[in-house]
Amino acid sequence: AVFWMWITAFLGASSAFIESTLGQIFKRVENNEYRGGPAYYIEYGIGGKFGKIYGIIFAIVTIISVGLLLPGVQSNAIASSMHNAIHVPQWLMGGIVVVILGLIIFGGVRSIANVATAVVPFMAIIYILMAVIIICINIQEVPALFALIFKSAFGLQSAFGGIVGAMIEIGVKRGLYSNEAGQGTGPHAAAAAEVSHPSKQGLVQAFSVYIDTLFVCTATALIILISGTYNVTDGTVNANGTPHLIKDGGIYVENATGKDYSGTAMYAQAGIDKAFHGSGYQFDPTFSGVGSYFIAFALFFFAFTTILSYYYITETNVAYLTRNQNNQVSSIFINIARVIILFATFYGAVKTADVAWAFGDLGVGLMAWLNIIAIWILHKPAVNALKDYEIQKKRLGNGYNAVYQPDPNKLPNAVFWLKTYPERLKQARAKK
């Protein structure tokens, strides 16, 4: 599945560029905040009655998917990792997450941005450093692990012969989770960015796909494989209750050193524990169980900030659907959305990982199909924007900002770039 996750990254970078650039081109300023995303570029890009209906359908599907179906995947990861590390009951951890989330989301979109800005860089740096350390400690195993990844992807081992299709499916699914390319969630954040040219944000989003999947997810995969606790089972059970294992290299994770590593997000823990306690690298007993604590800590911040982004996306689409209503009506629906996402977060925390992932996969699939069709229809404005950006950069050189000036005859609904942004440029120049 790792190999097919890589393939998804290469293909997904282009869709990430298109959707994020479109999000910038057709964004709007509503209540002094940037609002954009698939619903906006579908309505204003496609245009007409079809575009408006399509946009409304996407907004409704997004609210259901991101507000109800997807938060449980993240809260389940938090609850299960905390339960494994410090034995906190999953229902209690779910309640704690809901309380913290409620305090933040009722503070408004700006508070969400502030929290995410402070936490995300910190958690990413710590996680990446830890991953690099573990891989360096076990560097002698890495070549064989890459060989295993390629063999598994193409079914070169008999144990994998019947599940190549399943590996492709899993790789694509998890690749989409890792980088969100083509899913339709990325353009919401992309539209909120302050840039002088839509292609700038599109290129940033495309690059982030490579960072997320090819770097961070590959590092995580290597940690899992380094653990040596992965095995293929044929579904039968041994006398002691454990699955009968066919061959190393698959989907069942069992104890290597007396600890249970089964369950969501516990696979990487096995790799961390081995890195610090195995292969001749023995740390002080004080560091015993470092894997479980680190994974629990890292997952909390990764997953919690993801839930925050889900709320922002949900609110953006509620705002889209109610933008022609008065503020009171809009506030009522936004508060309903807040309650729903809090419920979904708690529900996912107390359910099994299988249930949480089933809901999550459904949500991703619903959004991805609608969005990929839309960006296929609307890809030309994004491609033309990239050409314009490249021409300007060649003409102006480094150190100068390319400024987007769309043709009003071709893109009459790119209101921000036709009216709002030029006015802001004039005001900025007047102050100078």
C-alpha positions, -999 to 999 in steps of 0.1 A, spaced: 0 0 0 29 24 6 40 23 -31 5 31 -42 3 59 -17 34 74 -35 17 71 -68 -13 89 -54 10 117 -43 24 122 -78 -10 122 -94 -25 142 -65 -1 171 -68 -17 182 -100 -52 180 -87 -41 199 -56 -27 227 -77 -58 230 -98 -83 230 -69 -63 254 -48 -57 278 -77 -94 277 -85 -102 283 -48 -81 315 -50 -95 327 -84 -131 325 -73 -129 334 -36 -150 361 -20 -147 385 9 -176 379 33 -179 396 67 -142 408 63 -130 372 59 -119 353 28 -144 325 19 -137 300 -9 -136 264 -18 -152 240 -43 -188 253 -37 -176 288 -47 -156 278 -77 -183 254 -89 -210 281 -88 -190 310 -101 -167 290 -124 -192 268 -141 -219 294 -138 -256 293 -146 -283 273 -129 -263 241 -132 -233 256 -115 -254 270 -86 -272 237 -80 -239 218 -83 -223 242 -58 -252 238 -33 -250 200 -36 -213 200 -29 -217 223 1 -243 200 16 -222 169 10 -191 187 25 -210 196 56 -222 160 60 -187 145 52 -165 169 71 -188 178 99 -203 144 106 -183 115 90 -146 125 92 -141 139 127 -145 104 142 -113 91 125 -93 117 142 -109 115 177 -106 77 176 -69 80 169 -65 103 199 -86 82 222 -71 49 213 -35 62 215 -41 78 249 -58 46 262 -28 26 251 -2 50 265 -17 61 298 -48 39 301 -73 68 299 -108 54 291 -117 62 255 -150 78 266 -132 101 290 -106 111 264 -134 117 239 -151 140 265 -119 160 270 -114 165 233 -150 176 229 -147 202 258 -115 217 244 -129 217 208 -161 234 220 -141 261 238 -122 269 206 -149 267 179 -173 289 198 -146 315 198 -148 320 160 -127 313 129 -98 336 140 -92 317 172 -90 285 152 -63 300 130 -44 312 160 -44 278 177 -35 259 146 -7 284 138 9 279 172 5 241 174 10 227 139 47 237 133 56 225 168 41 191 164 54 187 128 90 194 137 90 171 167 74 143 148 98 146 118 128 148 141 117 117 160 111 98 127 145 108 113 163 97 145 146 63 144 154 57 108 190 68 113 194 44 142 181 15 120 196 28 87 210 -7 79 174 -20 76 161 7 52 172 -9 18 155 -41 26 124 -23 36 122 -4 3 126 -38 -14 97 -51 6 75 -22 -3 80 -27 -41 76 -65 -38 44 -61 -18 30 -35 -43 33 -58 -73 25 -91 -57 59 -106 -62 55 -127 -31 30 -155 -32 14 -143 1 5 -111 -16 -7 -125 -49 -44 -123 -42 -44 -89 -25 -27 -65 -50 -60 -48 -57 -66 -44 -20 -31 -28 -16 -39 -3 -44 -72 5 -28 -57 10 7 -28 30 -7 -50 54 -26 -74 58 3 -47 65 28 -28 87 3 -59 109 0 -61 111 38 -25 122 40 -25 150 14 -63 156 7 -54 161 -30 -86 162 -51 -108 157 -21 -120 193 -19 -109 202 16 -76 219 7 -92 247 -14 -110 261 17 -77 269 34 -60 279 1 -87 305 -5 -81 321 29 -44 328 20 -32 363 12 -13 361 -21 -7 383 -52 -14 355 -76 -36 323 -73 -8 301 -88 14 309 -58 -10 291 -35 -16 264 -60 21 256 -61 24 256 -24 -5 232 -21 11 209 -47 44 210 -29 27 201 4 14 169 -12 50 157 -17 60 167 19 29 150 34 30 118 15 65 113 2 83 125 32 62 123 64 41 93 55 71 74 41 90 81 73 60 67 93 58 37 70 95 29 76 90 32 114 62 7 111 83 -17 90 113 -12 112 93 -26 142 93 -61 126 59 -67 142 39 -68 110 26 -101 97 1 -116 71 -27 -137 84 -50 -160 65 -79 -153 89 -76 -185 109 -69 -184 147 -44 -204 167 -52 -223 199 -40 -193 220 -64 -170 202 -39 -152 180 -42 -151 142 -23 -178 122 5 -160 105 15 -168 69 44 -146 63 60 -114 75 51 -82 57 14 -76 60 -16 -64 79 -16 -79 114 5 -63 141 13 -84 171 36 -81 201 73 -83 195 86 -76 230 56 -83 253 35 -53 244 2 -52 224 6 -31 193 -28 -38 177 -52 -10 172 -53 24 154 -20 42 153 -2 17 175 19 3 147 44 32 146 47 28 184 62 -6 179 89 9 156 97 36 181 100 12 210 123 -10 189 144 19 179 151 29 215 151 -5 231 162 -29 204 190 -36 180 216 -28 207 203 7 214 193 5 251 183 37 267 180 44 305 149 26 320 134 61 324 127 60 287 107 28 289 76 29 268 87 61 250 69 50 218 35 50 233 39 83 250 53 100 220 27 86 196 -1 96 219 13 131 223 20 136 185 -13 121 175 -32 144 198 -19 175 181 -20 161 145 -56 148 149 -69 177 170 -58 204 146 -73 183 118 -106 184 136 -103 222 139 -98 224 101 -128 202 96 -148 227 116 -135 256 96 -145 238 63 -179 230 77 -185 266 88 -173 279 54 -199 258 36 -227 267 60 -218 304 54 -220 297 16 -255 282 19 -267 310 42 -249 339 27 -281 355 14 -298 352 48 -296 376 78 -269 371 104 -293 356 129 -303 328 106 -267 321 96 -256 320 133 -283 294 141 -271 271 113 -235 276 123 -243 267 159 -261 236 147 -230 226 127 -209 231 159 -231 208 179 -230 182 151 -192 182 149 -189 179 187 -212 149 186 -193 133 157 -160 138 176 -173 121 207 -190 93 188 -158 84 169 -138 84 201 -159 57 218 -164 35 187 -140 10 172 -114 21 146 -132 0 119 -164 20 124 -146 54 124 -126 46 93 -157 33 75 -175 66 81 -143 85 71 -139 66 38 -175 73 29 -170 110 36 -138 112 15 -154 93 -14 -185 115 -15 -164 147 -17 -137 135 -40 -160 123 -68 -179 156 -69 -148 177 -67 -127 158 -92 -155 161 -118 -157 199 -111 -119 205 -114 -119 185 -146 -145 209 -160 -128 240 -146 -91 231 -151 -85 257 -179 -86 289 -157 -61 273 -134 -38 262 -162 -40 297 -178 -32 312 -144 0 291 -141 11 301 -176 5 338 -167 25 333 -135 54 317 -153 55 345 -180 55 372 -153 83 355 -133 104 353 -164 98 389 -173 101 404 -138 127 380 -123 132 371 -87 123 396 -60 92 408 -78 56 397 -71 36 384 -100 1 400 -99 -29 383 -112 -51 403 -136 -77 380 -152 -96 388 -184 -130 401 -173 -145 387 -205 -133 352 -197 -136 352 -159 -164 378 -151 -170 360 -117 -134 364 -105 -147 394 -85 -119 395 -59 -92 398 -85 -112 421 -108 -123 446 -82 -113 439 -46 -76 432 -51 -69 461 -75 -86 485 -51 -63 473 -22 -32 477 -44 -42 513 -51 -47 520 -14 -14 505 -5 4 525 -32 -13 557 -21 -1 552 15 35 549 2 
